[in-house]
Amino acid sequence: QVQLVESGGGLVQAGDSLRLSCVASGLTFSANAMGWFRQAPGKERESVASISRGGGVTKYSDSVKGRVTISRDNAKNTVYLQMNSLEFDDTAIYYCAARPTSFDITFSYAAHYNYWGQGTQVTVSS
């Protein structure tokens, strides 16, 4: 049974930093591209960042580029999302997702991912 468990969310002030973690089990982590998505109330789920199975390729949405870094540790079955200079509009539930792939590529669309975590709430006060 595949499980993705996010942690690290919380209530912070604008300008603060957070590091989200997602620990995977029940799958071959190094054979999966990983992504972070977020969903704010009343809005659709959107891609934040994605990383290839080997970690060599990363992509970011324009709204977070320069403020966010995605990374992974395949030895720990964990993907991270370091978020700096947080803004009020970053408030959302953040989800990690996994997609098995034979290639060192990323995926930007939610429909491309097979497995999802339950999410962790990030709230930024202005």
N, C-alpha and C positions, 0 to 999 in steps of 0.2 A: 504494500500500500504506500503510495507516494504521499509524502507530507512536506509541506513548505511552511515554516513557522517564522513569521516576521517579529521583530522586536526593535526597541529603540525610539519609538514615537513618544510624543508628549506635548506638553504645553510650553511654548517658548515665546520670547519676545522677538519682534522684528530685529533683524541683524544678527541674531544668534545662530549657532550651528547645531546640527544633529547628525548622528551617524546611525542609519538603519542597518539592521542585519537580517539575513534570511538564511536559516539553516534547513537544508534539504535532507530527506531520508527516503529510502525505498526506491531510489533510482541511481543510475551511474552518473553522478554529478558532472564529471568531466566530459560526458557525452551530451550535455545539454547546454544550449544557449540559454541565457537568463535575461530577464527584463524586470524593470521596476515600472509600475504604472500607478496612477493616482486617480481618485474620483472624488470630486467635491460635490456637496449637496446640489441637486438639480442639474448636474452636468454629466456628460458622458465620461467614461473611463478613458484616460489618455496616457500615452507613453511618456515616460520621464527619461529613461535611459535603458540601454541594452548592451550586453557584452557577449562576445562569442565564447564558445566552449573552452578555448585555450586562453582567453583573456586578451588576445592580441588585437581584437577589433572592438571598438566601443562607439556608440552613437548616443546623441543627446537631443532632446527637444529644444527648440529655439528659446523656449520660455525659461529654461534652466541652464543653458549653456554658459559656461564660465563660473557657475556657482556650485555645480554638482559634479561629483566624481563617482563613477561606478567601478567596482573592483571585485575580484573574487579570489578565494583561496580554495583550490580544488582539494587540497589535503584536509581541509576542515569542512568541506561540503557547504561552504558559506559564500554568499554574495553580499556585498556591502553597498550602501549608498551614502556617501558623505555629502551633506548639504550645508553650505555656508551662506551667509548673508540672506537668511530666510526672510521672506516677504509674506504679507498677509495673504496674498493670492496663492501661496504654497499650502494653505490649509486644505487638507483632504485626508482621506484614508489612502494609505500607500500599500500596494500589493506587490509581491514578487511573483514571478511566473517562470516556468521552465518549458523548454521545447527541445526534444531530442533531435539531434542533427549529426550528420556525418561530416559536416563542413565547418570550418572556422569562420562562421558568418553570424550576423545578428538579425533579429526580427523586430520590426517596429509596431506591428499591429497586434492587438489583443487576440484576434481570431487565429493567429499563428501559433499561439501557445496552448499546450496541452494540460498543464497543471498550474494550479493557483493556490496561494496561501489565503488565510482569512483576513489579512490586512492589519495594519497598525495605524492608529490615528495620530496625525500631526496637526497641531493647532498653533497658529502663529498670531499673537496678539499685536495689534498695531500701536 
